[in-house]
């Protein structure tokens, strides 16, 4: 069983194969940018196996939040709109982001929603749930890697407006991925890496190229035969979701 999901990107570069929204949010270093994204028509739930299609394919993962609507997709969206909060692993063939302004070839088909009860809340209550989503795996050459996103990281990121605009823009989706928010949620969000990549010129796609090149050089991807696992916990520590993304050898 798969879901038709809007995948959000909140980074500074504007990609050529996404729908750019009007809703904006803050990004480091002290800037803001408009959200963009696309629809992945078949997002797995619980577990997903992927295989390299190109010899240089390098699989990276990001810890993200996903919301769906227990009462069906709403006609109107507000802070009181009921949602189910769950974690999502966004898998990216990081090498496919080099030398291009396309995003979908890196991401589509590599995403998996955590399976489990999730957390019933409202859009306005997301940040107060105390939930965390944690990914762990052993990288190719960089040792153990952990990526973490907290529900509190969503604060001040215009999530209600994002969800409202996505639902008004695309039809037939079953849930919305909120993107990699929080400096611990992805390799390319780490403060040190962003600081290094913004020199000498902080041009968005140039920064993207530097971030990707350095992450690849550091060997931080999931190795062939390796598995990245996500554990989603509620405020009391109870496990409410698990997911795995495996790169077949």
ABEGO torsion letter per residue (X at the ends): XBBBBBBBBABABBBAABBBBABBBBBOBGBBBBBBEBBBABBBBGBBBBBBABAABBBBBBBBBBBBBAAEBBABBBAABBBBBBBBBBBBBAAAABGBABAAAAABGABBBBBEAEBBBBAAAAAAAGBBBBBBBBBAAAEBBBBBBBAAAABGAGAAAAAAAAAAABBGBABBBAEBBEAAABAAABAAAAAAAAOABBBAAAAAAAAAAAAAAAGABBBBGBBBBBBBBBAAGBBABBBBBBBBX
